[in-house]
Amino acid sequence: MKRVTILDSTLRDGAQSEGISFSVNDKLNIVAALDELGISLIEAGNPASNIKELEFFERARSLKLTNSVLSAFGSTRRKDTTVEEDQACMALLEAGTPFVTIVGKCSAFHVTEILKTTPEENLKMIEETCRFFAENGRQVIFDAEHFYDGYKSDSGYALEALDAAVCGGAYCLCLCDTNGGTLPQEIYDITKKVCSQFDDIDIGIHAHNDSDMAAASSVLAVQAGASQVQGTFLGFGERCGNANLSSIIPNLQIRLGYSCIPEEKLAELTSCAFRISETANISLHKNMPFVGRSAFAHKAGMHMDAVMKNSSSFEHIDPSLVGNRRRFLMSEFTGRAAVLEKVLKLYPDFDRNSPVINEILNQIKEKEYLGFQYEGAEASLELIIRRLAEHFEPFFDLVSYKVLDELPYDNNRSATATIKLKVNGKVKISASDGEGPVNALDSALREALSEFYPILAKVRLVDYKVRVMEPKYATAAQVRVLITSTDGTEVWTTVGVSKDVIEASWLALVDSIEHKLMNTGRY
């Protein structure tokens, strides 16, 4: 298998994404995740940018990485000075990483209009900076900024910039589609010309996603001869983001036979995606190819039937290759065969001809008619199946609850909730305040149950959504509440529907708790 080096820039380019802010511990956790996945190079940040970056590189010195090597990022020296006099270059050297990524201008327009210097001075900046780091024992990757745009407007100068980097000792020339506006075929054609001209130098691709073409451009660059791909693991990045490595890696490795990460690590792709999204404090987009929850989800009855007969009918790869799984979404379009498949996953020996199958199907359709939706709330769906298949006793019964919301309030605790439950014949009363009525109710519920089910201490809510079903009824409209919970390992979503948003939230909360207890054991 031909080797393609993956350089992950989640911690540098990805940190420039709107809404992303990594702490030093976040960055260290992401390094650990990428190292475990087998990513070759991790571009860890710019040590000259802020104090937090300096702290990271200081702590990173003690890391014991198995598969990955760190690269620090910085620019060429400033115009009309020396590398040794440039404080940013010296901070980059002091970071102590085996690799450095040096970014330099390859567009004559950017040189004269943005840097406000001469084309000749820019070439000296590139060559002298690369030489300084190469002579100080660093492996130098030259990020040829605005290369494709520069090549299209003045190919001669763009290639001179690459020559300057090679003369300075750069081992890799990474061609950047910095504005993300170059089409994939253009990327292929230009990359192929560069590869033929610099046939003894590694060529890389660094694509931005402003035209939604970054992944395709990266794959075509590899087919044109590039041997390094830069990107961010979930496509994080400035503006529209960077090339998404969680899509590029399986496309190159599964479809085209390139080696990007160790073969046995490919099945960890999805879990790594969830780990990084949790660290970044964002929800992994469900429709993300390969690693999203909906990547192998089927809703139409005919599609489900076909996939159960032969998965290749509506799936481009086996989900398990990337550590994902197939999901059949239950809705009014669901047929008996799909319900049976769900039941058999929970109860492999269940009677296929049992009337319970039809009871489950009918209840799903009745609930959907009332406004429940299970394609995004699989934990509530699982509880319907278990309740009808096992006829299990509830883990607790509600006697009553009372929620008060008031203004003004102190310390963001705007609501209080009192709850009365019966557990195993024992009545328990608890009260709590919270940041809003649902938070107060959730806290009171957990406090009441903690004595009986200590394992619930690990459970926390990570998302809360409210959808108004019929806006024409204004404040009397039915609402649907979706609650996503986690215990640190599993993530699950439950649903509640009512004309009262508190009651809808309560129904979703109860399902969330019962799902955890049902899958852990009553005791």
PLY file of the C-alpha trace (Angstrom):
ply
format ascii 1.0
element vertex 523
property float x
property float y
property float z
element edge 522
property int vertex1
property int vertex2
end_header
0.00 0.00 0.00
1.31 3.46 -0.90
1.85 5.57 2.18
0.13 8.95 2.66
1.27 11.00 5.64
-1.61 12.63 7.53
-0.93 15.95 9.26
-3.75 16.88 11.61
-4.14 20.61 12.26
-7.15 20.43 14.59
-5.16 22.13 17.35
-3.92 24.95 15.11
-6.16 25.59 12.09
-9.13 23.96 13.84
-8.75 26.25 16.84
-9.43 29.18 14.50
-12.99 27.94 13.97
-15.81 30.09 15.32
-17.04 28.70 18.64
-13.95 26.56 19.31
-11.71 27.35 22.28
-9.31 24.68 23.51
-7.78 24.75 26.97
-4.29 23.33 27.42
-5.81 20.14 28.85
-8.19 19.95 25.89
-5.23 20.10 23.52
-3.37 17.39 25.42
-6.46 15.17 25.35
-6.84 15.64 21.59
-3.16 14.81 21.06
-3.73 11.58 23.01
-6.78 10.72 20.88
-4.97 11.36 17.59
-1.91 9.42 18.76
-4.09 6.43 19.66
-5.70 6.59 16.22
-2.29 6.48 14.56
-2.08 9.96 13.02
1.51 10.55 11.86
1.90 14.29 12.40
0.03 16.63 14.74
0.37 20.33 14.07
-0.05 21.46 17.66
-0.20 25.24 17.39
1.78 28.45 17.08
4.03 28.92 20.13
4.36 32.64 19.40
0.64 33.38 19.42
-0.20 33.42 23.15
0.76 32.27 26.66
-1.57 29.26 26.51
0.34 27.92 23.50
3.65 28.33 25.30
2.27 26.35 28.26
1.06 23.61 25.95
4.45 23.16 24.27
6.17 23.16 27.66
3.88 20.38 28.91
4.06 18.54 25.58
7.78 17.93 26.10
6.95 15.18 28.59
4.41 13.40 26.37
5.18 9.79 25.49
3.55 9.37 22.09
3.36 6.01 20.34
2.36 6.86 16.77
2.42 10.64 16.41
5.08 13.34 16.19
4.37 17.00 16.98
4.97 19.90 14.65
4.93 23.55 15.72
3.62 26.16 13.30
4.99 29.59 12.43
5.58 32.10 9.67
8.67 33.06 7.74
10.75 35.79 9.31
9.44 39.33 9.06
10.58 41.46 6.15
13.82 43.40 6.44
15.14 41.53 9.48
16.98 38.29 10.24
15.56 35.01 11.48
17.55 35.31 14.70
16.02 38.74 15.37
12.49 37.51 14.78
10.96 36.66 18.17
8.24 34.47 16.63
10.86 32.34 14.87
12.83 31.97 18.08
9.68 30.91 19.98
9.10 28.30 17.27
12.63 26.95 17.76
12.24 26.90 21.54
9.05 24.83 21.25
11.41 21.90 20.71
9.23 19.90 18.30
10.99 17.57 15.81
9.01 19.08 12.93
8.16 22.69 12.15
5.64 24.01 9.64
6.68 27.29 8.04
4.06 29.24 6.15
5.15 31.62 3.41
3.48 33.60 0.65
3.42 32.11 -2.84
1.16 34.69 -4.45
2.78 37.79 -5.95
-0.41 39.70 -5.14
-0.15 38.86 -1.43
3.54 39.70 -1.37
3.12 43.22 -2.73
-0.36 44.08 -1.43
-0.54 42.30 1.93
3.07 41.89 3.10
3.99 45.18 1.43
7.40 43.93 0.40
9.19 43.00 -2.80
8.97 39.61 -4.50
12.74 39.22 -4.03
12.58 39.89 -0.28
9.76 37.38 0.13
11.86 34.67 -1.54
14.73 35.46 0.85
12.31 35.27 3.81
11.23 31.78 2.73
14.72 30.42 2.02
16.44 31.87 5.08
13.71 30.75 7.48
13.64 27.19 6.15
17.46 27.04 6.25
17.58 28.28 9.84
15.29 25.54 11.10
16.84 22.81 8.93
20.31 23.72 10.24
18.91 23.56 13.78
17.85 19.96 13.30
14.19 20.43 12.45
12.26 18.64 9.71
10.77 21.54 7.75
7.36 21.46 6.10
6.78 24.52 3.94
3.13 25.57 3.77
2.88 27.33 0.42
0.14 29.80 1.33
-2.24 30.87 -1.48
-0.27 28.58 -3.80
-3.07 27.58 -6.16
-4.42 31.12 -6.55
-0.86 32.38 -6.94
-0.05 29.71 -9.53
-3.10 30.60 -11.61
-2.16 34.31 -11.66
1.65 33.98 -11.88
2.86 30.38 -12.04
6.48 31.43 -12.41
6.60 33.25 -9.10
4.64 30.56 -7.24
7.18 27.96 -8.37
10.08 30.27 -7.42
8.66 30.34 -3.87
8.74 26.54 -3.78
12.32 26.56 -5.09
13.31 28.94 -2.31
11.88 26.57 0.32
13.71 23.58 -1.17
16.97 25.54 -1.33
16.47 26.34 2.35
16.13 22.65 3.24
12.38 21.98 3.36
11.67 18.28 2.90
7.95 18.77 2.13
6.13 21.40 0.05
2.50 21.63 1.10
0.38 23.38 -1.53
-2.38 25.46 0.07
-5.79 26.30 -1.35
-6.03 28.99 1.31
-9.20 30.67 0.06
-10.88 27.33 -0.74
-11.97 28.47 -4.19
-9.96 26.16 -6.46
-11.98 23.37 -8.06
-10.82 19.75 -7.64
-9.84 19.29 -11.28
-7.65 22.41 -11.08
-6.10 21.04 -7.89
-5.31 17.77 -9.69
-3.78 19.43 -12.75
-1.61 21.91 -10.82
-0.50 19.33 -8.21
0.51 16.91 -10.97
2.71 19.59 -12.58
4.36 20.42 -9.25
4.97 16.74 -8.46
6.68 16.25 -11.81
8.87 19.31 -11.31
9.82 18.45 -7.69
9.95 14.68 -8.09
12.42 14.15 -5.23
10.49 16.27 -2.70
7.38 15.29 -0.72
4.34 17.25 -1.91
1.36 17.92 0.36
-2.13 19.40 0.07
-3.79 21.83 2.49
-7.35 22.61 1.38
-9.99 24.86 2.88
-13.68 24.09 2.45
-15.14 27.39 1.26
-16.52 25.73 -1.89
-17.41 22.45 -0.11
-14.67 20.78 -2.16
-11.83 20.37 0.34
-12.11 16.59 0.81
-12.50 15.95 -2.92
-9.58 18.27 -3.70
-7.40 16.47 -1.16
-8.18 13.04 -2.62
-7.47 14.26 -6.16
-4.19 15.83 -5.03
-3.11 12.43 -3.71
-4.08 10.81 -7.00
-1.96 13.47 -8.72
1.07 12.47 -6.63
0.82 14.25 -3.28
2.08 12.16 -0.37
0.95 14.34 2.55
-2.59 15.50 3.38
-3.23 18.25 5.90
-6.63 18.85 7.45
-8.57 18.83 10.68
-10.22 15.76 12.09
-13.82 16.96 11.96
-13.36 19.72 9.41
-12.96 22.46 12.05
-11.43 25.65 10.72
-11.79 29.30 9.90
-14.78 30.37 7.78
-16.19 27.13 6.29
-13.53 24.91 7.80
-10.68 22.72 6.56
-10.49 19.43 4.72
-12.18 16.83 6.91
-9.73 14.05 7.74
-12.46 11.77 9.14
-13.76 11.55 5.55
-10.46 11.71 3.68
-8.77 8.89 5.62
-11.42 6.20 4.92
-11.82 7.32 1.31
-8.10 6.99 0.69
-7.62 3.84 2.74
-10.77 1.81 2.03
-11.52 2.87 -1.53
-8.14 3.71 -3.03
-5.80 1.42 -1.13
-3.54 4.06 0.43
-2.15 3.60 3.95
-2.96 6.62 6.14
-3.23 5.09 9.62
-2.56 1.53 10.83
-5.18 -0.80 9.34
-6.33 -2.03 12.75
-6.97 1.57 13.87
-9.53 2.35 11.16
-12.33 0.85 13.26
-11.57 3.48 15.93
-12.39 6.36 13.58
-15.92 6.95 14.90
-15.03 6.73 18.58
-12.15 9.17 18.00
-14.59 11.58 16.31
-16.93 11.49 19.32
-13.99 11.92 21.70
-12.72 15.01 19.88
-16.19 16.55 19.54
-16.78 16.08 23.28
-13.43 17.69 24.06
-14.29 20.60 21.75
-17.67 20.86 23.52
-19.69 20.57 20.33
-22.17 17.99 19.08
-20.81 15.79 16.32
-23.00 16.56 13.29
-25.24 13.55 12.79
-24.99 13.72 8.97
-21.19 13.71 8.87
-20.02 10.98 6.45
-18.52 7.82 7.91
-18.61 8.88 11.60
-21.98 10.64 12.07
-24.90 8.89 13.80
-26.95 9.18 10.60
-24.19 8.01 8.25
-25.71 4.52 8.12
-29.26 5.30 9.27
-32.25 4.08 7.26
-35.82 5.31 7.55
-37.76 4.29 4.44
-39.33 0.85 4.83
-38.18 -0.36 1.42
-34.62 0.71 2.18
-34.63 -1.14 5.50
-35.96 -4.27 3.85
-33.28 -4.11 1.16
-30.45 -3.51 3.65
-31.55 -6.46 5.76
-31.37 -8.64 2.65
-28.08 -7.22 1.39
-26.42 -4.27 3.11
-24.64 -3.11 -0.06
-28.02 -2.20 -1.54
-28.04 1.12 0.34
-24.65 1.29 2.12
-21.39 2.21 0.40
-19.23 0.38 2.99
-19.67 -1.87 5.99
-20.19 0.57 8.94
-18.02 -1.54 11.21
-14.94 -0.75 9.08
-14.94 2.76 10.57
-16.38 1.78 13.96
-19.89 3.03 13.19
-23.11 1.02 13.17
-26.25 0.62 11.13
-29.43 2.20 12.51
-33.03 1.61 11.50
-35.12 4.67 12.31
-38.58 3.98 13.63
-41.38 6.17 12.28
-44.76 6.04 10.58
-42.92 4.63 7.56
-41.66 1.65 9.56
-42.65 -1.86 8.56
-42.97 -5.02 10.64
-39.61 -6.37 9.43
-37.75 -3.32 10.77
-39.47 -3.58 14.15
-38.62 -7.27 14.29
-34.98 -6.47 13.57
-34.95 -4.01 16.51
-36.55 -6.57 18.82
-34.13 -9.31 17.81
-31.17 -7.06 18.61
-32.43 -6.83 22.19
-33.85 -10.36 22.40
-32.14 -12.70 19.90
-34.43 -15.63 20.80
-37.70 -13.68 20.58
-40.56 -15.43 18.79
-40.73 -13.90 15.30
-44.45 -14.61 15.08
-45.32 -13.11 18.44
-48.26 -10.67 18.40
-46.06 -8.37 20.51
-44.30 -7.30 17.30
-47.53 -5.83 15.98
-48.28 -4.27 19.38
-44.91 -2.49 19.29
-45.49 -1.31 15.73
-48.96 -0.03 16.55
-47.75 1.82 19.65
-44.96 3.50 17.67
-47.47 4.72 15.10
-49.94 5.88 17.75
-47.21 7.80 19.56
-45.97 9.34 16.31
-49.53 10.52 15.62
-49.48 12.31 18.99
-46.21 14.06 18.09
-43.55 11.66 19.40
-40.65 11.06 17.05
-38.29 8.16 17.58
-35.79 8.46 14.76
-33.80 10.86 16.97
-34.74 9.23 20.29
-33.70 5.61 20.12
-33.53 5.19 23.88
-37.28 5.96 24.20
-37.97 3.54 21.35
-35.98 0.83 23.10
-38.07 1.38 26.24
-41.31 0.86 24.27
-39.95 -2.49 23.09
-38.78 -3.53 26.54
-42.01 -2.48 28.25
-44.12 -4.55 25.87
-41.72 -7.48 25.56
-40.87 -7.82 29.26
-43.82 -6.14 30.99
-41.25 -4.82 33.48
-42.15 -2.87 36.58
-41.10 0.81 36.54
-37.99 1.67 38.54
-39.97 4.37 40.34
-43.44 5.93 40.37
-44.20 9.62 40.47
-46.52 10.74 43.25
-46.27 14.47 42.46
-43.95 17.28 41.54
-44.11 21.06 41.90
-41.96 23.54 40.00
-41.63 27.26 40.78
-39.94 29.81 38.56
-39.31 33.28 39.89
-37.70 36.66 39.30
-35.49 38.20 40.53
-33.10 35.38 41.38
-29.57 34.93 42.71
-26.59 32.99 41.35
-28.47 31.94 38.18
-30.76 29.68 40.25
-34.09 30.89 38.89
-36.27 27.87 39.72
-36.98 25.37 42.48
-38.55 21.92 42.20
-40.04 19.59 44.80
-40.65 15.97 43.89
-42.34 13.03 45.62
-41.56 9.51 44.37
-42.29 5.95 45.40
-39.43 3.45 45.00
-39.93 -0.18 46.02
-42.84 0.90 48.23
-40.79 3.62 49.94
-41.79 7.27 49.55
-38.98 9.72 48.93
-39.29 13.52 48.85
-36.54 15.83 47.61
-36.14 19.42 46.49
-33.57 21.31 44.43
-33.00 24.62 42.73
-31.62 25.06 39.26
-30.89 27.24 36.25
-34.47 27.08 35.03
-37.36 24.73 35.82
-36.11 21.71 33.85
-32.67 21.86 35.45
-34.29 22.11 38.90
-36.60 19.16 38.16
-33.71 17.08 36.85
-31.64 17.81 39.97
-34.53 16.98 42.32
-35.19 13.70 40.48
-31.56 12.60 40.71
-31.38 13.53 44.38
-34.50 11.48 45.11
-33.16 8.43 43.27
-29.51 8.58 44.35
-30.20 6.60 47.52
-31.66 3.72 45.51
-29.60 3.90 42.31
-26.12 5.37 43.01
-25.02 4.69 39.43
-27.11 7.66 38.30
-24.42 9.97 39.69
-22.51 9.35 36.45
-25.36 10.53 34.23
-25.60 14.11 33.00
-27.64 15.97 30.40
-25.65 17.24 27.40
-28.41 18.63 25.19
-31.99 19.86 25.50
-34.22 20.76 22.55
-37.83 21.99 22.39
-39.90 21.90 19.21
-43.35 23.54 18.95
-45.57 21.12 17.04
-48.39 23.40 15.87
-47.36 27.06 16.10
-50.87 28.20 15.05
-52.08 27.26 18.55
-49.54 29.73 20.05
-48.88 29.14 23.75
-51.38 26.23 23.83
-49.42 24.29 21.19
-48.11 20.76 21.71
-44.35 20.67 22.26
-41.79 17.94 21.73
-38.75 17.79 24.04
-35.60 15.87 23.16
-33.05 15.27 25.91
-29.59 13.84 25.24
-27.76 12.25 28.18
-24.42 10.60 28.75
-22.68 8.56 31.42
-19.27 9.40 30.00
-19.25 6.35 27.75
-22.64 5.99 26.11
-24.79 8.81 24.68
-28.56 8.41 24.36
-31.58 10.56 23.47
-35.14 10.40 24.79
-38.36 12.19 23.89
-41.44 13.58 25.64
-44.53 15.30 24.19
-47.18 17.40 25.92
-48.94 20.78 25.77
-47.02 21.52 28.99
-43.29 21.94 28.35
-42.48 20.87 31.92
-44.48 17.66 31.55
-42.87 16.95 28.16
-39.47 17.46 29.78
-40.46 15.17 32.67
-41.44 12.36 30.26
-38.09 12.65 28.48
-36.21 12.75 31.82
-37.96 9.62 33.07
-37.09 7.74 29.86
-33.47 8.89 30.17
-33.19 7.54 33.73
-35.01 4.29 32.95
-32.84 3.68 29.89
-29.71 3.89 32.03
-31.12 1.67 34.77
-32.55 -0.86 32.32
-29.19 -1.24 30.58
-27.20 -1.36 33.83
-29.41 -3.48 36.01
-31.99 -2.62 38.62
-29.65 -3.28 41.50
0 1
1 2
2 3
3 4
4 5
5 6
6 7
7 8
8 9
9 10
10 11
11 12
12 13
13 14
14 15
15 16
16 17
17 18
18 19
19 20
20 21
21 22
22 23
23 24
24 25
25 26
26 27
27 28
28 29
29 30
30 31
31 32
32 33
33 34
34 35
35 36
36 37
37 38
38 39
39 40
40 41
41 42
42 43
43 44
44 45
45 46
46 47
47 48
48 49
49 50
50 51
51 52
52 53
53 54
54 55
55 56
56 57
57 58
58 59
59 60
60 61
61 62
62 63
63 64
64 65
65 66
66 67
67 68
68 69
69 70
70 71
71 72
72 73
73 74
74 75
75 76
76 77
77 78
78 79
79 80
80 81
81 82
82 83
83 84
84 85
85 86
86 87
87 88
88 89
89 90
90 91
91 92
92 93
93 94
94 95
95 96
96 97
97 98
98 99
99 100
100 101
101 102
102 103
103 104
104 105
105 106
106 107
107 108
108 109
109 110
110 111
111 112
112 113
113 114
114 115
115 116
116 117
117 118
118 119
119 120
120 121
121 122
122 123
123 124
124 125
125 126
126 127
127 128
128 129
129 130
130 131
131 132
132 133
133 134
134 135
135 136
136 137
137 138
138 139
139 140
140 141
141 142
142 143
143 144
144 145
145 146
146 147
147 148
148 149
149 150
150 151
151 152
152 153
153 154
154 155
155 156
156 157
157 158
158 159
159 160
160 161
161 162
162 163
163 164
164 165
165 166
166 167
167 168
168 169
169 170
170 171
171 172
172 173
173 174
174 175
175 176
176 177
177 178
178 179
179 180
180 181
181 182
182 183
183 184
184 185
185 186
186 187
187 188
188 189
189 190
190 191
191 192
192 193
193 194
194 195
195 196
196 197
197 198
198 199
199 200
200 201
201 202
202 203
203 204
204 205
205 206
206 207
207 208
208 209
209 210
210 211
211 212
212 213
213 214
214 215
215 216
216 217
217 218
218 219
219 220
220 221
221 222
222 223
223 224
224 225
225 226
226 227
227 228
228 229
229 230
230 231
231 232
232 233
233 234
234 235
235 236
236 237
237 238
238 239
239 240
240 241
241 242
242 243
243 244
244 245
245 246
246 247
247 248
248 249
249 250
250 251
251 252
252 253
253 254
254 255
255 256
256 257
257 258
258 259
259 260
260 261
261 262
262 263
263 264
264 265
265 266
266 267
267 268
268 269
269 270
270 271
271 272
272 273
273 274
274 275
275 276
276 277
277 278
278 279
279 280
280 281
281 282
282 283
283 284
284 285
285 286
286 287
287 288
288 289
289 290
290 291
291 292
292 293
293 294
294 295
295 296
296 297
297 298
298 299
299 300
300 301
301 302
302 303
303 304
304 305
305 306
306 307
307 308
308 309
309 310
310 311
311 312
312 313
313 314
314 315
315 316
316 317
317 318
318 319
319 320
320 321
321 322
322 323
323 324
324 325
325 326
326 327
327 328
328 329
329 330
330 331
331 332
332 333
333 334
334 335
335 336
336 337
337 338
338 339
339 340
340 341
341 342
342 343
343 344
344 345
345 346
346 347
347 348
348 349
349 350
350 351
351 352
352 353
353 354
354 355
355 356
356 357
357 358
358 359
359 360
360 361
361 362
362 363
363 364
364 365
365 366
366 367
367 368
368 369
369 370
370 371
371 372
372 373
373 374
374 375
375 376
376 377
377 378
378 379
379 380
380 381
381 382
382 383
383 384
384 385
385 386
386 387
387 388
388 389
389 390
390 391
391 392
392 393
393 394
394 395
395 396
396 397
397 398
398 399
399 400
400 401
401 402
402 403
403 404
404 405
405 406
406 407
407 408
408 409
409 410
410 411
411 412
412 413
413 414
414 415
415 416
416 417
417 418
418 419
419 420
420 421
421 422
422 423
423 424
424 425
425 426
426 427
427 428
428 429
429 430
430 431
431 432
432 433
433 434
434 435
435 436
436 437
437 438
438 439
439 440
440 441
441 442
442 443
443 444
444 445
445 446
446 447
447 448
448 449
449 450
450 451
451 452
452 453
453 454
454 455
455 456
456 457
457 458
458 459
459 460
460 461
461 462
462 463
463 464
464 465
465 466
466 467
467 468
468 469
469 470
470 471
471 472
472 473
473 474
474 475
475 476
476 477
477 478
478 479
479 480
480 481
481 482
482 483
483 484
484 485
485 486
486 487
487 488
488 489
489 490
490 491
491 492
492 493
493 494
494 495
495 496
496 497
497 498
498 499
499 500
500 501
501 502
502 503
503 504
504 505
505 506
506 507
507 508
508 509
509 510
510 511
511 512
512 513
513 514
514 515
515 516
516 517
517 518
518 519
519 520
520 521
521 522
